[in-house]
Amino acid sequence: MTRTVLVTGGTSGIGRAIARMFAAERAKVFITGRHADTVGSAAEESGVHGVVCDATDPDQVASLADRVGQLDVLVNAAGGLAPAVPGGAAPLEALLAQWQANLAQNLLTAVLTTAALQDRFVRGGSVISIGSIGAERRGGSYGAAKAALAAWNAGLSAELAPGGVTCNVISAGYVEGTNFFAGGLSDERHRALVEETHDKRPGTADDIAQTACFLASPGARHITGQTIHVNGGAFTTR
């Protein structure tokens, strides 16, 4: 039976790789993004369905839920590092705006989308949210938002897993080839990020996509409420 998969923030980077991998498994895949041009081009190139949706807007998220219908897999990949607040604002106002932007992009997108769709999950479904190694480090408002994402996921799992829906976070380390650093990653910083891994290579979007597909597979049905670290050993747990 064909599965239905929704990937928010699926127009580029990790989200796009995940959408392509599920599409290769012959799932019916929907991707979202905020801009019609990027949604349209990414959907056409990946062979999936594109929906324009700003996941921080409750009305747009509600409309998205009506469009998707019943759902097997939700991947909350919308997010990223919010841009710096333009100069001119008072320091505390700028600080507030930066924190609100990162919380909105990296936490509330997942919270709103999941809440809108949680009654549409089939038994055996999966919610997968994309976190970050920044939650374990001096990640500022971005890291705090990703840490909150993991805390929220634990409560979500307790709510949804009794109905057969697993809920997990993939905490990604440095992933090469995304627009996360907006072209601002120096060669020196790249080398430092690779050097801190155990396997001495940068992560790829496909590394994260493979993990997402596993978490949505029958082999992962007893994995829920977890944060899965995919970072080449740059951050280790025990």
KOLRO-182705 format. One record per residue (C-alpha): residue number from 0; x, y, z; residue in three letters. Coordinates in Angstrom, 2 decimals. Example, Ala and Ser with C-alpha at 12.3 -4.5 7.8 and 13.67 -1.06 7.14 Angstrom:
// KOLRO-182705
rec num->0	X->12.30	Y->-4.50	Z->7.80	residuo->ALA
rec num->1	X->13.67	Y->-1.06	Z->7.14	residuo->SER
// end
This chain:
// KOLRO-182705
rec num->0	X->0.00	Y->0.00	Z->0.00	residuo->MET
rec num->1	X->1.34	Y->3.43	Z->-0.95	residuo->THR
rec num->2	X->2.39	Y->5.56	Z->2.01	residuo->ARG
rec num->3	X->1.70	Y->9.29	Z->2.23	residuo->THR
rec num->4	X->4.63	Y->11.38	Z->3.46	residuo->VAL
rec num->5	X->4.77	Y->15.10	Z->4.24	residuo->LEU
rec num->6	X->8.13	Y->16.87	Z->4.48	residuo->VAL
rec num->7	X->7.99	Y->20.49	Z->5.64	residuo->THR
rec num->8	X->10.87	Y->22.62	Z->4.42	residuo->GLY
rec num->9	X->11.36	Y->20.14	Z->1.61	residuo->GLY
rec num->10	X->12.61	Y->22.54	Z->-1.07	residuo->THR
rec num->11	X->16.32	Y->22.31	Z->-0.26	residuo->SER
rec num->12	X->19.03	Y->20.66	Z->1.81	residuo->GLY
rec num->13	X->18.06	Y->17.93	Z->4.26	residuo->ILE
rec num->14	X->14.33	Y->18.22	Z->3.64	residuo->GLY
rec num->15	X->14.76	Y->17.84	Z->-0.10	residuo->ARG
rec num->16	X->17.00	Y->14.79	Z->0.30	residuo->ALA
rec num->17	X->14.45	Y->13.15	Z->2.59	residuo->ILE
rec num->18	X->11.60	Y->13.84	Z->0.17	residuo->ALA
rec num->19	X->13.55	Y->12.34	Z->-2.72	residuo->ARG
rec num->20	X->14.41	Y->9.21	Z->-0.74	residuo->MET
rec num->21	X->10.81	Y->8.56	Z->0.24	residuo->PHE
rec num->22	X->9.73	Y->9.23	Z->-3.36	residuo->ALA
rec num->23	X->12.28	Y->6.63	Z->-4.52	residuo->ALA
rec num->24	X->10.47	Y->4.17	Z->-2.24	residuo->GLU
rec num->25	X->7.28	Y->4.97	Z->-4.22	residuo->ARG
rec num->26	X->5.60	Y->6.94	Z->-1.46	residuo->ALA
rec num->27	X->3.21	Y->9.77	Z->-2.26	residuo->LYS
rec num->28	X->5.27	Y->12.71	Z->-1.03	residuo->VAL
rec num->29	X->4.23	Y->16.29	Z->-0.31	residuo->PHE
rec num->30	X->6.80	Y->19.02	Z->0.33	residuo->ILE
rec num->31	X->6.21	Y->22.50	Z->1.66	residuo->THR
rec num->32	X->8.00	Y->25.81	Z->1.50	residuo->GLY
rec num->33	X->7.13	Y->29.46	Z->1.84	residuo->ARG
rec num->34	X->7.75	Y->30.55	Z->-1.76	residuo->HIS
rec num->35	X->5.79	Y->29.33	Z->-4.77	residuo->ALA
rec num->36	X->8.73	Y->29.42	Z->-7.19	residuo->ASP
rec num->37	X->11.06	Y->27.28	Z->-5.06	residuo->THR
rec num->38	X->8.25	Y->24.89	Z->-4.09	residuo->VAL
rec num->39	X->7.27	Y->24.41	Z->-7.72	residuo->GLY
rec num->40	X->10.78	Y->23.80	Z->-9.02	residuo->SER
rec num->41	X->11.76	Y->21.47	Z->-6.17	residuo->ALA
rec num->42	X->8.55	Y->19.45	Z->-6.52	residuo->ALA
rec num->43	X->9.01	Y->19.05	Z->-10.26	residuo->GLU
rec num->44	X->12.67	Y->18.03	Z->-9.96	residuo->GLU
rec num->45	X->11.99	Y->15.56	Z->-7.14	residuo->SER
rec num->46	X->8.80	Y->14.08	Z->-8.59	residuo->GLY
rec num->47	X->6.67	Y->15.01	Z->-5.58	residuo->VAL
rec num->48	X->3.70	Y->17.25	Z->-4.77	residuo->HIS
rec num->49	X->4.44	Y->20.82	Z->-3.72	residuo->GLY
rec num->50	X->2.34	Y->22.95	Z->-1.35	residuo->VAL
rec num->51	X->3.09	Y->26.55	Z->-0.48	residuo->VAL
rec num->52	X->2.81	Y->26.85	Z->3.30	residuo->CYS
rec num->53	X->4.42	Y->29.02	Z->5.94	residuo->ASP
rec num->54	X->4.41	Y->26.62	Z->8.89	residuo->ALA
rec num->55	X->4.43	Y->29.49	Z->11.38	residuo->THR
rec num->56	X->0.98	Y->30.56	Z->10.14	residuo->ASP
rec num->57	X->-1.87	Y->28.58	Z->11.79	residuo->PRO
rec num->58	X->-4.32	Y->29.23	Z->8.95	residuo->ASP
rec num->59	X->-1.89	Y->28.00	Z->6.32	residuo->GLN
rec num->60	X->-1.06	Y->24.93	Z->8.39	residuo->VAL
rec num->61	X->-4.75	Y->24.09	Z->8.78	residuo->ALA
rec num->62	X->-5.21	Y->24.33	Z->5.01	residuo->SER
rec num->63	X->-2.20	Y->22.08	Z->4.52	residuo->LEU
rec num->64	X->-3.77	Y->19.40	Z->6.73	residuo->ALA
rec num->65	X->-6.91	Y->19.44	Z->4.61	residuo->ASP
rec num->66	X->-4.81	Y->19.06	Z->1.46	residuo->ARG
rec num->67	X->-2.79	Y->16.07	Z->2.69	residuo->VAL
rec num->68	X->-5.54	Y->13.93	Z->4.21	residuo->GLY
rec num->69	X->-4.49	Y->10.71	Z->5.95	residuo->GLN
rec num->70	X->-0.78	Y->10.56	Z->6.70	residuo->LEU
rec num->71	X->1.82	Y->7.85	Z->7.31	residuo->ASP
rec num->72	X->4.94	Y->9.95	Z->7.88	residuo->VAL
rec num->73	X->5.48	Y->13.57	Z->8.89	residuo->LEU
rec num->74	X->9.00	Y->14.97	Z->8.67	residuo->VAL
rec num->75	X->9.38	Y->18.35	Z->10.35	residuo->ASN
rec num->76	X->12.37	Y->19.66	Z->8.42	residuo->ALA
rec num->77	X->11.38	Y->23.33	Z->8.22	residuo->ALA
rec num->78	X->13.79	Y->25.53	Z->10.12	residuo->GLY
rec num->79	X->17.28	Y->26.93	Z->9.97	residuo->GLY
rec num->80	X->19.32	Y->29.73	Z->11.42	residuo->LEU
rec num->81	X->17.26	Y->32.90	Z->11.51	residuo->ALA
rec num->82	X->19.02	Y->35.87	Z->9.89	residuo->PRO
rec num->83	X->20.44	Y->38.61	Z->12.08	residuo->ALA
rec num->84	X->18.07	Y->41.42	Z->12.94	residuo->VAL
rec num->85	X->18.84	Y->44.54	Z->10.85	residuo->PRO
rec num->86	X->20.55	Y->47.39	Z->12.65	residuo->GLY
rec num->87	X->18.61	Y->50.23	Z->14.16	residuo->GLY
rec num->88	X->16.56	Y->48.33	Z->16.70	residuo->ALA
rec num->89	X->17.16	Y->48.78	Z->20.42	residuo->ALA
rec num->90	X->19.40	Y->45.99	Z->21.80	residuo->PRO
rec num->91	X->16.69	Y->44.25	Z->23.81	residuo->LEU
rec num->92	X->14.21	Y->44.54	Z->20.96	residuo->GLU
rec num->93	X->16.74	Y->43.01	Z->18.57	residuo->ALA
rec num->94	X->17.47	Y->40.20	Z->21.01	residuo->LEU
rec num->95	X->13.77	Y->39.47	Z->21.44	residuo->LEU
rec num->96	X->13.22	Y->39.45	Z->17.67	residuo->ALA
rec num->97	X->16.11	Y->37.03	Z->17.13	residuo->GLN
rec num->98	X->14.87	Y->34.60	Z->19.78	residuo->TRP
rec num->99	X->11.30	Y->34.77	Z->18.53	residuo->GLN
rec num->100	X->12.42	Y->34.11	Z->14.96	residuo->ALA
rec num->101	X->14.50	Y->31.06	Z->15.88	residuo->ASN
rec num->102	X->11.80	Y->29.63	Z->18.12	residuo->LEU
rec num->103	X->9.19	Y->30.17	Z->15.43	residuo->ALA
rec num->104	X->11.27	Y->28.57	Z->12.66	residuo->GLN
rec num->105	X->12.75	Y->25.66	Z->14.58	residuo->ASN
rec num->106	X->10.14	Y->24.75	Z->17.19	residuo->LEU
rec num->107	X->6.73	Y->26.22	Z->16.45	residuo->LEU
rec num->108	X->6.72	Y->25.04	Z->12.82	residuo->THR
rec num->109	X->6.92	Y->21.47	Z->14.09	residuo->ALA
rec num->110	X->4.44	Y->22.02	Z->16.93	residuo->VAL
rec num->111	X->1.77	Y->23.60	Z->14.72	residuo->LEU
rec num->112	X->2.14	Y->21.17	Z->11.82	residuo->THR
rec num->113	X->2.05	Y->18.11	Z->14.04	residuo->THR
rec num->114	X->-0.95	Y->19.39	Z->16.00	residuo->ALA
rec num->115	X->-2.86	Y->20.05	Z->12.78	residuo->ALA
rec num->116	X->-2.17	Y->16.56	Z->11.46	residuo->LEU
rec num->117	X->-2.09	Y->14.34	Z->14.53	residuo->GLN
rec num->118	X->-5.66	Y->13.10	Z->14.06	residuo->ASP
rec num->119	X->-4.83	Y->12.07	Z->10.50	residuo->ARG
rec num->120	X->-2.02	Y->9.62	Z->11.24	residuo->PHE
rec num->121	X->-2.58	Y->5.99	Z->10.40	residuo->VAL
rec num->122	X->-1.55	Y->3.38	Z->12.94	residuo->ARG
rec num->123	X->2.10	Y->2.59	Z->12.29	residuo->GLY
rec num->124	X->2.81	Y->6.21	Z->11.42	residuo->GLY
rec num->125	X->5.87	Y->8.26	Z->12.30	residuo->SER
rec num->126	X->6.71	Y->11.84	Z->13.26	residuo->VAL
rec num->127	X->10.35	Y->12.70	Z->12.58	residuo->ILE
rec num->128	X->11.71	Y->16.13	Z->13.48	residuo->SER
rec num->129	X->15.10	Y->17.48	Z->12.41	residuo->ILE
rec num->130	X->17.15	Y->18.75	Z->15.33	residuo->GLY
rec num->131	X->20.74	Y->19.91	Z->15.59	residuo->SER
rec num->132	X->24.02	Y->19.33	Z->17.38	residuo->ILE
rec num->133	X->23.65	Y->23.01	Z->18.27	residuo->GLY
rec num->134	X->21.25	Y->21.94	Z->21.01	residuo->ALA
rec num->135	X->24.21	Y->20.40	Z->22.86	residuo->GLU
rec num->136	X->26.55	Y->23.36	Z->22.48	residuo->ARG
rec num->137	X->26.68	Y->27.15	Z->22.64	residuo->ARG
rec num->138	X->23.96	Y->27.40	Z->20.04	residuo->GLY
rec num->139	X->22.32	Y->30.60	Z->21.25	residuo->GLY
rec num->140	X->18.66	Y->31.03	Z->20.39	residuo->SER
rec num->141	X->18.95	Y->28.49	Z->17.54	residuo->TYR
rec num->142	X->20.41	Y->25.81	Z->19.81	residuo->GLY
rec num->143	X->17.84	Y->26.55	Z->22.50	residuo->ALA
rec num->144	X->15.04	Y->26.13	Z->19.98	residuo->ALA
rec num->145	X->16.43	Y->22.77	Z->18.86	residuo->LYS
rec num->146	X->16.81	Y->21.66	Z->22.49	residuo->ALA
rec num->147	X->13.17	Y->22.60	Z->23.06	residuo->ALA
rec num->148	X->12.25	Y->20.55	Z->19.98	residuo->LEU
rec num->149	X->13.71	Y->17.43	Z->21.61	residuo->ALA
rec num->150	X->11.91	Y->18.14	Z->24.90	residuo->ALA
rec num->151	X->8.62	Y->18.63	Z->23.05	residuo->TRP
rec num->152	X->9.17	Y->15.39	Z->21.13	residuo->ASN
rec num->153	X->9.42	Y->13.38	Z->24.36	residuo->ALA
rec num->154	X->5.99	Y->14.58	Z->25.44	residuo->GLY
rec num->155	X->4.58	Y->14.08	Z->21.95	residuo->LEU
rec num->156	X->5.74	Y->10.46	Z->21.98	residuo->SER
rec num->157	X->3.96	Y->9.81	Z->25.26	residuo->ALA
rec num->158	X->0.80	Y->11.19	Z->23.66	residuo->GLU
rec num->159	X->0.92	Y->9.52	Z->20.23	residuo->LEU
rec num->160	X->2.85	Y->6.27	Z->20.67	residuo->ALA
rec num->161	X->-0.02	Y->4.48	Z->22.46	residuo->PRO
rec num->162	X->-1.92	Y->4.91	Z->19.18	residuo->GLY
rec num->163	X->0.90	Y->3.37	Z->17.17	residuo->GLY
rec num->164	X->2.65	Y->6.57	Z->16.03	residuo->VAL
rec num->165	X->6.36	Y->6.85	Z->16.84	residuo->THR
rec num->166	X->7.97	Y->10.25	Z->17.44	residuo->CYS
rec num->167	X->11.71	Y->10.89	Z->17.18	residuo->ASN
rec num->168	X->14.23	Y->13.65	Z->16.57	residuo->VAL
rec num->169	X->17.26	Y->13.33	Z->14.30	residuo->ILE
rec num->170	X->19.95	Y->15.61	Z->15.71	residuo->SER
rec num->171	X->22.16	Y->16.44	Z->12.75	residuo->ALA
rec num->172	X->25.79	Y->17.44	Z->13.03	residuo->GLY
rec num->173	X->27.62	Y->19.42	Z->10.36	residuo->TYR
rec num->174	X->26.02	Y->18.61	Z->6.99	residuo->VAL
rec num->175	X->27.89	Y->19.71	Z->3.91	residuo->GLU
rec num->176	X->26.14	Y->21.16	Z->0.88	residuo->GLY
rec num->177	X->23.18	Y->22.89	Z->2.54	residuo->THR
rec num->178	X->22.44	Y->26.61	Z->2.72	residuo->ASN
rec num->179	X->22.56	Y->26.64	Z->6.55	residuo->PHE
rec num->180	X->25.61	Y->28.91	Z->6.69	residuo->PHE
rec num->181	X->24.33	Y->31.08	Z->3.80	residuo->ALA
rec num->182	X->27.72	Y->31.00	Z->2.12	residuo->GLY
rec num->183	X->29.50	Y->32.21	Z->5.26	residuo->GLY
rec num->184	X->31.41	Y->29.04	Z->6.16	residuo->LEU
rec num->185	X->35.16	Y->29.56	Z->5.86	residuo->SER
rec num->186	X->37.56	Y->26.79	Z->4.78	residuo->ASP
rec num->187	X->39.11	Y->26.92	Z->8.24	residuo->GLU
rec num->188	X->35.75	Y->26.42	Z->9.96	residuo->ARG
rec num->189	X->34.89	Y->23.58	Z->7.57	residuo->HIS
rec num->190	X->38.16	Y->21.81	Z->8.43	residuo->ARG
rec num->191	X->37.53	Y->22.28	Z->12.15	residuo->ALA
rec num->192	X->34.02	Y->20.82	Z->11.92	residuo->LEU
rec num->193	X->35.30	Y->17.79	Z->10.03	residuo->VAL
rec num->194	X->38.25	Y->17.31	Z->12.39	residuo->GLU
rec num->195	X->36.01	Y->17.02	Z->15.45	residuo->GLU
rec num->196	X->34.21	Y->14.01	Z->13.97	residuo->THR
rec num->197	X->35.48	Y->10.47	Z->14.58	residuo->HIS
rec num->198	X->35.13	Y->9.40	Z->10.96	residuo->ASP
rec num->199	X->36.81	Y->12.56	Z->9.62	residuo->LYS
rec num->200	X->34.20	Y->13.51	Z->7.07	residuo->ARG
rec num->201	X->31.34	Y->15.96	Z->6.85	residuo->PRO
rec num->202	X->27.80	Y->14.68	Z->7.03	residuo->GLY
rec num->203	X->25.62	Y->14.62	Z->3.95	residuo->THR
rec num->204	X->21.93	Y->15.26	Z->3.50	residuo->ALA
rec num->205	X->21.59	Y->11.62	Z->2.45	residuo->ASP
rec num->206	X->22.98	Y->10.51	Z->5.83	residuo->ASP
rec num->207	X->20.04	Y->12.22	Z->7.49	residuo->ILE
rec num->208	X->17.58	Y->11.00	Z->4.86	residuo->ALA
rec num->209	X->18.65	Y->7.38	Z->5.34	residuo->GLN
rec num->210	X->18.08	Y->7.73	Z->9.09	residuo->THR
rec num->211	X->14.65	Y->9.25	Z->8.52	residuo->ALA
rec num->212	X->13.64	Y->6.38	Z->6.24	residuo->CYS
rec num->213	X->14.80	Y->3.87	Z->8.85	residuo->PHE
rec num->214	X->12.83	Y->5.58	Z->11.62	residuo->LEU
rec num->215	X->9.73	Y->5.32	Z->9.42	residuo->ALA
rec num->216	X->10.34	Y->1.64	Z->8.68	residuo->SER
rec num->217	X->8.94	Y->-1.50	Z->10.35	residuo->PRO
rec num->218	X->12.37	Y->-2.12	Z->11.91	residuo->GLY
rec num->219	X->12.03	Y->1.02	Z->14.05	residuo->ALA
rec num->220	X->8.59	Y->0.47	Z->15.54	residuo->ARG
rec num->221	X->9.94	Y->0.19	Z->19.10	residuo->HIS
rec num->222	X->12.03	Y->3.36	Z->18.80	residuo->ILE
rec num->223	X->10.10	Y->6.39	Z->20.03	residuo->THR
rec num->224	X->10.65	Y->9.44	Z->22.21	residuo->GLY
rec num->225	X->14.32	Y->9.45	Z->21.24	residuo->GLN
rec num->226	X->16.89	Y->11.90	Z->19.90	residuo->THR
rec num->227	X->19.10	Y->10.10	Z->17.38	residuo->ILE
rec num->228	X->22.48	Y->11.80	Z->16.95	residuo->HIS
rec num->229	X->23.86	Y->11.65	Z->13.40	residuo->VAL
rec num->230	X->27.14	Y->13.56	Z->13.53	residuo->ASN
rec num->231	X->30.06	Y->11.21	Z->12.88	residuo->GLY
rec num->232	X->30.97	Y->11.22	Z->16.57	residuo->GLY
rec num->233	X->31.33	Y->14.98	Z->16.94	residuo->ALA
rec num->234	X->28.96	Y->14.68	Z->19.90	residuo->PHE
rec num->235	X->28.71	Y->11.34	Z->21.68	residuo->THR
rec num->236	X->26.22	Y->9.88	Z->24.15	residuo->THR
rec num->237	X->26.22	Y->6.82	Z->26.38	residuo->ARG
// end
